Every structure is written in structure tokens, then in C-alpha cells.
Amino acid sequence: TAPPCTDFDIAYFKAYSHLGVHEEMLKDRVRTESYRNAIRQHQDFIAGKVVLDVGCGTGVLSIFCALAGARRVYAVEASDIAVQAADIVNENNLSDKIIVLHGRIEDVDIEEKVDVIISEWMGYMLLYESMLASVIFARDKWLKPGGLILPSHATLYMAPITNPERYHDSIDFWQDVYGIKMSSMKSLAKQCAFIEPSVETITGESVLTWPCVIMQVDCYTIRVEELQSITANFEFSSMLQAPLHGFGFWFDVEFNGPIGTEANSDSAVVLSTAPEDYPTHWQQTILYLFDPMELKKDQIIEGSVTLSQSIENVRFLNIHIQYCCGGRSFVKQSTMR
Amino acid sequence: TAPPCTDFDIAYFKAYSHLGVHEEMLKDRVRTESYRNAIRQHQDFIAGKVVLDVGCGTGVLSIFCALAGARRVYAVEASDIAVQAADIVNENNLSDKIIVLHGRIEDVDIEEKVDVIISEWMGYMLLYESMLASVIFARDKWLKPGGLILPSHATLYMAPITNPERYHDSIDFWQDVYGIKMSSMKSLAKQCAFIEPSVETITGESVLTWPCVIMQVDCYTIRVEELQSITANFEFSSMLQAPLHGFGFWFDVEFNGPIGTEANSDSAVVLSTAPEDYPTHWQQTILYLFDPMELKKDQIIEGSVTLSQSIENVRFLNIHIQYCCGGRSFVKQSTMR
């Protein structure tokens, strides 16, 4: 008979949950190659400079920066993957350049100012469990005037979406199951399938019109207070006659240089998580309506959306959408837990 | 701002975890249609009789039995999906025939003997979180002599498997990540990826030779004591030169009539979860070795396997494999939690 679960086992399971996350992020080529391309583009700025990597994970971005000529890289990571990051730095003979610090950015000691802050801080829907507040903290404490932040800008988008297949699979399915009527399940199925935002990959064909910009982040200037609650108005004009099933959210980030440098917006590397672009591990985030609404071509949907930290738990994100369509008003509210 | 999470929300989330499981099982056509075919095959036996459905879920098997002419069906379900099962029974106008009992089979009152017991009790690897003990309890308490049990027989198989892609994706991946050496991650990656049994779908090409039978269950006669620990010997002769990556387990169940009835093994419905058959939600269960072993063609792997309830938690399944190969002895031990 096998021995009971040991602390050793449990430590490994914890490590695995981390490892799985890091494996997924590393295998996301759109993400990792965008960062590599951006580092290469800013190589002249980075060479000979001091870099701070906020939430370094396995250390891949720190190593890219060291290989781009950074003089020193502070790689800060709160989770236990920091142990592996230090091993990887050693294995690549970069321990003279990269200093792995195991702790929260708010707690570590760095005794010099830095020229560059790099971080992969974006969460689902940009803001869910995002580390942007830690990047702001690091910027205000350590970044030299004129320093570089990668990425420099982020934009959150919203658009009405249609997804008949998803609705059919989750809800219409119960209409007839092997000849048995199960439509009494539909109400529960709707509540259960659509009460929380859904992280899933949709295609450009699901998007009913051009997206609206809900939020623009300038990492050089944004203040942490601005993240507590964001409200934006929208007006969509449906390009198709189709059932409206919900609202989709996605983001992109740009890797611009500091204001006044030559690296301008036109040539900047962009990492996009839009439905029409190659899928990433962020996918898209969809708020489904409990019941679809038939839209006519050119029909207007106007309203406002508020994203705010939950009172219950600051890691949760509340999403509140008010909208008018066809002379009627609606509210859709959801919490990403 | 949105209200905090209510008990109502929490109840829905609980329900959803159930709902998702039942949706997955219903959408498994191999599973559900095998049961329907078996019920139709035994329709002459079932017509006019009393049926007990152990763990009825949404009630689909109970309804199949009622539609096959059962006089009365007791549909017993411990989880809250019993509420929905009763709604579905009503919706199909079968509440005069089907009595949904919300409770554990060990706790409910049924005041008559039954002619038929039907249950979908099989777990991953047949025995993991299986409800077979509840079926045995029901049989011993309520089944009339000469009664029918569906399924009647189950067989658990084991075979050596090769899966270079899986090993490559999880372990070799760390050799070179965007030009960065991460081989220091391999040891952790092996432990983490392979410490627990893996439920996944493999194809017949991954199976290195004919499977051995590890366990045969006759639902008419098996006693609950026999489930606590099962040991079987095996001898495999590899049909290929290939790396051995682990051992795979799968099962099938048969729907035979009681001994002495006309429905014999040759015509019985079989529900198979083997890699060469159409995939089911049970998939296959693989115990991966931490390091692959090169096998020659016709090389012998012999040993024994023990499956036992964990002392730590009776729902956990311990798997202990001893085997000899190429003059060396090995032990592989794992717990399915």
C-alpha cells in the first residue's frame, strides 16, 4: 500500500499549478515573441542599462533583456517559481547580470534607480488579477526620468457579439435529449452558463461591429487610483442582422519608447488579443446575456460600462453594463471571480 | 457597484458543477446510447417490471426504462440534481411511473423488491470514485432472485503504452525555450506531470501490445469486500521497438441478462472505453514513468499491479505496479486523488 500524501507531494502540487501556468504562458508564442521583438526593437536603449522585471516568472523576459545587452537585470518574483528562475539564470551563465529577488515588488530592496521596467502584467480582460498596480509602484519608486516601460500602453476594447453555436450547445441542447424533454433545465442552464464572464476564443465572425475603446492606459503616467473604477460610454451600430448574445472584451498592448524618443507609435510592436488576430492564452472575455436579442442591420446599441474592483474581494472584477436597444433599457451585471 | 456574492449565487455555482458533469455525461453518446440499446435489448424483461436506478442524475436511464414499459421506476439520487430529475420526469408526463428519491441509496426507503437494477456507476479506471458499492448494497437489499442488473459485467484492462508527443510537450519542451536553456526545469516538470495518474485520450497506436485483464466484475455476485484491494499479474510482450512511457488502463462493461436467460454474452451490448474505440468522457487513465525506457520488439515486461483504497481517504485509489524488464526491477506507485 502506498504511503499517505506527504508535505513533499503537496509542495510539488503547488509548484505544478505554477509550472502549468508558466508553461502555458511560454507556449503562447504571440505573447513571448512580441516581448522578444519589442526588446530587440529597443535594444539600443536597453544596452548597458539597468532593467527591472516585475513578476519575472521563469525569467524569460529578464534573459531576453540580458541578451539584448542590459548591464544588470533585477528579476522580481513573489511566487515560488523564483527558485526555478534562479536555476535557469545560472544554467544560462547570466548570474553575473541577472539578480533574482524572491518577494513581492512592494517588499524587495533595490538600491539603485533603473532605466527600464519590463513586465507581463496583463490579466484576462486586461484588468482581472492584473499586476498593473505593482508596475506603477515600481515605476514611481525606481524608474529614472526618461526611462522605458515595456509595454508602454494598453487599450481595452468592447463589442457586441453573436455566438449561436455556444448558445445552442449550452441551452438549446436541453430542448430534446435523446428524445426526452429537458426544457425544465434551461433556466438553470442559462443562469449557470452565463452568470460569470466566460474566457473563451471567439472568431472575428462573432463580432457584430467595430469595437469601442473602454480604457486606455499610458503606463508612463497612469495612477493607481484610476484603476479602482473605470466608466466608458459606447454606441454600436450592428453591421448584421443577427441575435445579440453578449458583449466581448479584449485588449492590446504597445511597446513604445518614452515620449520624445525616436521609437514612435507607427513602428511600435503591438501584442493583440483581438478575435481577428491569432489566439493567445488570454483568449477573449464574453459577458453572455441570459436570452439573445434579435438585432436588425444598423440597429443602435448605446449605453455605458463600468469596471470596478469588488468590495468583497479586491481581486474580483465587477462589470456593470447599462444599454438601450430598440427603445428598451437593460442592465447586465457580472463578477469575474 | 454590484452586490456581493449571495448564498443564491453560491447555490447556483454548486448546481453548475453538477450540471456541467451531467451535460458532459449526456453528451457522451457512446455511454448514453449503449445504455439505451441495452434497455431496448432487454425490453421484454423490463416491460411490466419494477426498476431501481442507482444514482439517476438527470433521470435519463429511468426514463428510458419507463419508455421501455417498466411498471414503476425508483430513481435514487443523492445530489441536488434530483430536483431537476423530478422536473424532467414531470415534463415527460412520467410522474405516475417514476418516483424520484432524493437521498443516498443507503438511506432511502423502498417498500418493495425490484426486478431490475440499472446504474451508471463506473468511474475513471473503472474504480475511481465508482458507485459500485452502492449497486451491491441495492442488489443485496432489493433485487429479486433472477433479477436483471444493467450493466452485468465489467472488465478492467492494462497495457504498456508509448506516447512520445506527450513526453516531448511536457519534458523535452524545457530543453530549449526560445533559445534559452531551461533543462533545470525538467526534474520538476517530470515530478509534476507524472506523479498523478493522467486521464487523457490516447489512440490505439500508443498501445504496445494486447492488454491484460486486471479485474473482472460480475455484478450479480461480486461482494463489496472484493473491491478493497485487487492484485493481478501481467506479462506483456512488446509488439514494437519503442520507448515505454507508462501503463494505460481502460474498461468495458457488458449488459448481459441474468444467468440462465436467453440474452447471452454473444449478443450483449458492450460499452467500451478502449483506445481503439470511439472516445468517451472516461477517456483512458495513464500512469506515466518519470523516464521512458527503450523496449525492443518482443521484449517481455512482467509483474503485478495492485489497486487499493487509500488509507488516507477511501475515495482515493492507490495504484502500485511492480515490473521486471530487461533484467531490472522497477516499482511505480501513484495515487488518484
Chai-1 contact restraints between the chains, C-beta under 6 A:
chainA,res_idxA,chainB,res_idxB,connection_type,confidence,min_distance_angstrom,max_distance_angstrom,comment,restraint_id
A,T1,B,S308,contact,1.0,0.0,6.0,A-B,restraint_1
A,A2,B,N318,contact,1.0,0.0,6.0,A-B,restraint_2
A,A2,B,Q333,contact,1.0,0.0,6.0,A-B,restraint_3
A,A2,B,T335,contact,1.0,0.0,6.0,A-B,restraint_4
A,P4,B,E312,contact,1.0,0.0,6.0,A-B,restraint_5
A,Y12,B,Q191,contact,1.0,0.0,6.0,A-B,restraint_6
A,Y12,B,C192,contact,1.0,0.0,6.0,A-B,restraint_7
A,Y16,B,C192,contact,1.0,0.0,6.0,A-B,restraint_8
A,L19,B,C192,contact,1.0,0.0,6.0,A-B,restraint_9
A,L26,B,V177,contact,1.0,0.0,6.0,A-B,restraint_10
A,I63,B,I180,contact,1.0,0.0,6.0,A-B,restraint_11
A,Q84,B,M185,contact,1.0,0.0,6.0,A-B,restraint_12
A,D87,B,S184,contact,1.0,0.0,6.0,A-B,restraint_13
A,I88,B,M182,contact,1.0,0.0,6.0,A-B,restraint_14
A,I88,B,S184,contact,1.0,0.0,6.0,A-B,restraint_15
A,E91,B,K181,contact,1.0,0.0,6.0,A-B,restraint_16
A,E91,B,S184,contact,1.0,0.0,6.0,A-B,restraint_17
A,N92,B,K181,contact,1.0,0.0,6.0,A-B,restraint_18
A,V177,B,L26,contact,1.0,0.0,6.0,A-B,restraint_19
A,I180,B,I63,contact,1.0,0.0,6.0,A-B,restraint_20
A,K181,B,E91,contact,1.0,0.0,6.0,A-B,restraint_21
A,K181,B,N92,contact,1.0,0.0,6.0,A-B,restraint_22
A,M182,B,I88,contact,1.0,0.0,6.0,A-B,restraint_23
A,S184,B,D87,contact,1.0,0.0,6.0,A-B,restraint_24
A,S184,B,I88,contact,1.0,0.0,6.0,A-B,restraint_25
A,S184,B,E91,contact,1.0,0.0,6.0,A-B,restraint_26
A,M185,B,Q84,contact,1.0,0.0,6.0,A-B,restraint_27
A,Q191,B,Y12,contact,1.0,0.0,6.0,A-B,restraint_28
A,C192,B,Y12,contact,1.0,0.0,6.0,A-B,restraint_29
A,C192,B,Y16,contact,1.0,0.0,6.0,A-B,restraint_30
A,C192,B,L19,contact,1.0,0.0,6.0,A-B,restraint_31
A,S308,B,T1,contact,1.0,0.0,6.0,A-B,restraint_32
A,E312,B,P4,contact,1.0,0.0,6.0,A-B,restraint_33
A,N318,B,A2,contact,1.0,0.0,6.0,A-B,restraint_34
A,Q333,B,A2,contact,1.0,0.0,6.0,A-B,restraint_35
A,T335,B,A2,contact,1.0,0.0,6.0,A-B,restraint_36
